[in-house]
Amino acid sequence: MMSTFTVDLSGKIALVTGAGRGIGKVIAEALAASGATLAINDIDAGRAGAVAGTLDGARAYVTDVGDPQAVQDMVAAIVRDLGRLDIVVNNAGIEHKAPFFEMTVAQWQQTLDVNLSAAFYTAQSAGTVMRDAGGGVIVNIASIAGHNIPIANRAPYVASKAGLIGLTRECAREFAAYNIRVNAVCPGVIETEMTAALRSNAAQMAKWLEDIPQKRLGTPGDVAGLVLFLCSDAAAYLTGQAINVDGGKVML
């Protein structure tokens, strides 16, 4: 479901990582509907191209954001192709599921590479462009799992999202001098492909809904609405925040 909240982002260039499906795709569509020109990143060329093809002026960038050199090259290409870079949404993420004692080093490392290190690489490369241009906005898609809602059998995911919240705050502190705002959005359970299998389990759904005051799961549009706000001038005095989008499950 697309968010109905819109702002004027005309003339802005926005990069959304992991935008080939799910939350990233809806965020990209919402930014485009508000006037931004999109750089669509995904590791899957077919998905990236399909999304970019539906958005006026958008371009696809097929990049593994867990590779620092590839991220630098992508940011340089965006500036070369589109002229500037004003907004970055670090959305790319993966989730391996295994008991702690069975989680492999490769699974641990890949999760941290994509969920955490990629945000560092992108913030550093894109932040340099924004600094030299006089400002910008970075939004990191974290999770309520990064606060105090650990998820069984997902140690690297939980660790990466907690780290992403910490990275958000550190970037916000250092980047403020350059008129760059950095915030995190922390979704709860959202209706995406990643949660499809669990949503088909009646017992799991009942447990989720019992813990959510609004008694429903979130949609990608719920997340996109907050991202739009954070990218807009209405959020000019907001930086270093990690805001939950979870129907009230976590109240900090």
KEGUSE-499733 format. One line per 10 residues: number of its first residue (from 1); for each residue y, x, z of C-alpha. Coordinates in steps of 0.2 Angstrom, whole numbers. Example, Ala and Ser with C-alpha at 12.3 -4.5 7.8 and 13.67 -1.06 7.14 Angstrom:
KEGUSE-499733
1> -22/62/39 ~ -5/68/36
This chain:
KEGUSE-499733
1> 0/0/0 ~ 17/7/-5 ~ 30/8/8 ~ 45/-4/5 ~ 57/8/13 ~ 68/17/0 ~ 82/29/1 ~ 92/37/-13 ~ 84/54/-17 ~ 92/55/-35
11> 93/73/-41 ~ 81/80/-28 ~ 66/90/-33 ~ 51/87/-21 ~ 34/96/-20 ~ 19/86/-12 ~ 4/96/-9 ~ -13/88/-10 ~ -5/74/-19 ~ -20/69/-31
21> -26/55/-20 ~ -24/46/-3 ~ -9/49/8 ~ -1/63/-3 ~ -2/52/-18 ~ 7/37/-10 ~ 20/49/-3 ~ 23/56/-20 ~ 25/39/-27 ~ 37/34/-13
31> 48/49/-16 ~ 48/46/-35 ~ 53/27/-32 ~ 68/34/-22 ~ 74/44/-37 ~ 66/61/-33 ~ 58/72/-47 ~ 40/77/-41 ~ 30/92/-42 ~ 12/86/-39
41> 0/99/-32 ~ -18/97/-30 ~ -33/109/-32 ~ -41/96/-44 ~ -33/97/-61 ~ -38/79/-66 ~ -31/71/-50 ~ -15/81/-51 ~ -12/77/-69 ~ -17/59/-67
51> -4/56/-53 ~ 10/66/-62 ~ 7/56/-78 ~ 12/40/-69 ~ 28/47/-62 ~ 44/49/-73 ~ 48/68/-75 ~ 34/74/-64 ~ 24/90/-67 ~ 7/95/-61
61> 3/111/-52 ~ -15/115/-50 ~ -15/127/-35 ~ -26/132/-20 ~ -13/131/-7 ~ -24/142/4 ~ -20/157/-7 ~ -3/165/-2 ~ 0/173/-19 ~ -5/156/-28
71> 8/147/-17 ~ 22/160/-21 ~ 18/158/-40 ~ 18/139/-38 ~ 35/139/-30 ~ 42/151/-43 ~ 35/140/-57 ~ 43/124/-49 ~ 60/132/-48 ~ 58/139/-66
81> 52/122/-73 ~ 63/110/-63 ~ 78/121/-58 ~ 77/119/-39 ~ 67/113/-24 ~ 74/102/-11 ~ 59/94/-2 ~ 42/100/3 ~ 28/89/10 ~ 14/99/16
91> 0/86/15 ~ -15/96/8 ~ -29/95/21 ~ -48/96/23 ~ -60/91/37 ~ -77/98/40 ~ -88/89/52 ~ -101/98/63 ~ -105/101/81 ~ -96/115/89
101> -111/127/90 ~ -116/123/72 ~ -99/125/64 ~ -99/140/52 ~ -86/153/51 ~ -83/149/33 ~ -80/130/38 ~ -68/136/52 ~ -58/148/41 ~ -57/136/26
111> -50/123/37 ~ -37/134/44 ~ -33/141/27 ~ -29/124/20 ~ -23/114/35 ~ -12/128/43 ~ -10/144/34 ~ -5/134/18 ~ 9/126/27 ~ 15/144/32
121> 14/150/15 ~ 23/135/7 ~ 37/135/21 ~ 40/154/18 ~ 41/153/-1 ~ 50/136/-2 ~ 60/140/13 ~ 67/155/5 ~ 72/145/-10 ~ 80/132/1
131> 89/145/12 ~ 97/153/-4 ~ 102/135/-10 ~ 110/130/6 ~ 97/118/13 ~ 82/107/12 ~ 69/97/20 ~ 51/101/25 ~ 38/88/32 ~ 21/93/38
141> 7/80/38 ~ -1/84/55 ~ -12/72/65 ~ -13/64/82 ~ -28/75/84 ~ -15/89/86 ~ -8/81/102 ~ -20/76/115 ~ -33/66/105 ~ -47/78/101
151> -60/72/89 ~ -79/76/92 ~ -87/88/80 ~ -71/93/71 ~ -65/108/81 ~ -56/117/66 ~ -47/101/61 ~ -41/98/78 ~ -36/116/80 ~ -27/117/64
161> -17/101/67 ~ -11/107/84 ~ -6/124/76 ~ 3/114/62 ~ 14/105/76 ~ 18/122/84 ~ 22/129/67 ~ 34/115/63 ~ 43/118/79 ~ 45/136/76
171> 51/134/58 ~ 63/120/64 ~ 71/133/77 ~ 72/147/64 ~ 77/137/49 ~ 91/127/57 ~ 104/140/54 ~ 100/138/35 ~ 102/119/35 ~ 84/116/33
181> 76/103/43 ~ 57/104/48 ~ 47/89/55 ~ 29/84/57 ~ 21/67/54 ~ 6/64/64 ~ -5/49/57 ~ -18/40/67 ~ -33/32/58 ~ -27/28/40
191> -36/19/27 ~ -40/33/15 ~ -56/40/6 ~ -58/52/21 ~ -60/38/33 ~ -70/26/21 ~ -87/30/28 ~ -82/27/46 ~ -73/11/42 ~ -89/4/36
201> -96/6/53 ~ -93/-10/63 ~ -95/-2/80 ~ -83/12/75 ~ -70/0/69 ~ -71/-10/85 ~ -69/6/95 ~ -54/11/85 ~ -45/-6/86 ~ -48/-7/105
211> -38/8/107 ~ -24/3/95 ~ -11/-9/102 ~ -6/-16/85 ~ -24/-20/82 ~ -25/-13/64 ~ -28/4/55 ~ -13/12/46 ~ -10/13/28 ~ -4/27/17
221> 12/17/15 ~ 15/17/34 ~ 15/36/33 ~ 25/37/17 ~ 39/26/25 ~ 42/39/39 ~ 41/53/27 ~ 55/45/16 ~ 66/43/32 ~ 63/61/37
231> 68/67/19 ~ 84/56/19 ~ 101/59/26 ~ 98/46/39 ~ 87/59/48 ~ 101/72/47 ~ 100/76/66 ~ 81/76/67 ~ 72/92/67 ~ 57/100/76
241> 49/83/79 ~ 31/78/78 ~ 31/59/76 ~ 16/48/78 ~ 11/35/65 ~ -3/27/74 ~ 0/9/79 ~ 4/14/97 ~ -13/24/101 ~ -4/39/107
251> 12/37/117 ~ 21/53/121
